[in-house]
Amino acid sequence: MKSKSVIVTGASSGIGFAIAQAFLSRGDNVVANARTRQDLEKAAEEWGSPENLLLVAGDIALPDTAETLFTEAEARFGQVDILVNNAGVFISRPVADYTEHDVETMLAVNMKGFFYPAQKAAEHMRAHGGGHIMAITAAIAMQPNIDVPRPAPCHGERWA
């Protein structure tokens, strides 16, 4: 089977870490994204720093980061077959205690951080004959909080 080239956002921990690890273990090319280079390097060390891994640090809520992901992926691996849009934030405290900064952070990462990479993926994949976009959307399933009304802070921004 031909190896695939995959971009995984939020790859330095949790579900994203495991997804990147699974693709790497299959021999696929992985472009791993997280906010900081330090977090990515720590993850890469745990994965054994394979040659089929490219680390791209950056704020996924910024369109330039999405652009960089695809530009660097193309330069290194040719094309991107799969985008795993996994990066997301959830602030685990009662919704009444959220600050304006908390809300802005969640909206930026959980909405823009999904939109910009998906937009670049659609553009890239059309030009290369197709591909797949996967969306991981609910970390709250692993960290429930009775004080937080689930649909409002977690899912509302995904459908805004």
N, C-alpha and C positions, 0 to 999 in steps of 0.2 A: 504494500500500500504506500502511495506517495505521501510524504510528510506534508503537513499543512503549516501555514504561518498564521499565528494567532496573536492578537493583542488582548491582554488582560489588564483591566484597570482595577485599582485597589488590590494589587497583587502581593503586597508585602505582608498581609496577615489574613487570618480567617478563611472564608470561602474562596476569595481570590487567590490566596497562597496555595490552597489545595488544588484549585483548578489549574493554575500555572504548573504546579508540580506534576499533575496528571498528564498534561500535554507534553511536558518535557520528558517524562518517562516513556511516552510513546514514540519519542524521537522527533516530535514536531518542533518547529521554530517558535519561540515565544518572545514577544515584546512585553515586558513587565513594566507596569506604571504604578507609581505611588507618589505621595507628596514629596518625600525626601529621598535623596540618594542614599543616605545612611540606612534607612529602612530597607531599601531595595538591595543594598549590598549585603545586609544581614540575611535577607531571604535567599539571595543567590548563593551565599556560603552554605546555607542549609540544603540547597538543591545541588550542591557540588560544583557550582560555577561552570556549567556546561557551555560548550562553544555555540550551541544553538539558542543562546539566551542573550537578549539585548535589554539593557536597563534604561528606562527613560523616566526621569523624575520630573514632576511638575504638577501644578494645580489643575486638575481635570475640569474645573469649572471655567477655565479660560480657553477661548477658541484657539489660541496659539499652541497650547499643549496638545490638543487634538491634531492640529496641523503637524506638529513635530513628531507625534507618534507615527503617523502615516508616512511622512517624509523619510524618517529614519528606518522604519520597517521596510519600505520599498528599496532604499539604498542598500540595506543589508541582506534582505531575503527575497527581493523581487516583487512580491505582491502579498496582500493580506487576504487570507481565506475566511478568517473568523474574527469577529470582535466579541469579546466577553465584557459587556458593560456592567461591571460589578461594583465600582467605587460608590460608596454611600456613607452618610453619617446619620447617626441617631443619637439624640441627647436624652439620656435616661434619667429623667426627673419629671415631676408633675408639670403638665402643660401650663398651669398657672404661674410657674416659676421660670418659664422661658424668658430670655432677654431678647431684645431686638437683634442683637448679634447672633444669638442661637438660631433664630428664625432665618436670618439672612444666610447663615452658613448652611443650614439644611436645604434651603431653596437653591442656593448656588451649586452645591455639590450634587444634590439629588435630582435636580432638574437640568441645569446647564451641563453638569457633568455627565449626564446621559445624552442630552441633545447634541452637543458638539461632536463627540466621537461618533455617534450614530450618523450624523450628517456627513462627516468625512468618510465613514465607512460606505455609505450609500453611493457617494460620488466615486470613490475608489473602486468599489465592487462593480458598479455599472461599467466602468472603463475596462475592467478585467474579466468580464463575463460572468459575474455572480459571486456569491459568498453567503455567509451567515452572520446574523447579528443576534447575540443572546443577551438577555437582560435579567440580571439578578436584582430583585426589588425589595426584599423585606428582611432585614437583619433582626427586626423585632421578634421574629419567630424564635430566635435563639436567646433573646433577652427581654422577656415580657415584663411589663411594668403596669400594674393595675391602675396606677394614677394617670396613665396616659391614654386618652381615647385613641385607639389604634388608627382609624382611618384618617383623622385630621392631620397629625404631624408626619406620619409615615408615608401615606399614600396620596394625600392631597396634592403635594407638589409634583408627583409623577404624572398627574393628569391635568395639571394647570394649563 
